[in-house]
Amino acid sequence: MEATVYTLPNCLGCRHIKSLMDRATDVTTTYKEIGTDISKTDFDTQYPKVTQTPFTVLDGVEYENIVQVARKLLADGKVTPPTE
């Protein structure tokens, strides 16, 4: 599975999705910080309907909600629930 995660600095949700993706197996994750790795203009042009971060693309499917990403990874057996 290929994942691209778009983040912003000092974003709490972005830290949470990084933790989730670190626990995932068989997932190649690329992180792109908006404003650093991709310009805000280019991001807005590519994804005009996105209103929040983190924004994740898993195998070409767009997810604007970290809960949806977690559910997808769980359903596909790519991550297990945290033990804490």
Secondary structure, 3 states (H helix, E strand, C coil): CEEEEEECCCCHHHHHHHHHHHHCCCCEEEEEEECCCECHHHHHHHCCCCCCCCEEEECCEEECCHHHHHHHHHHCCCCCCCCC
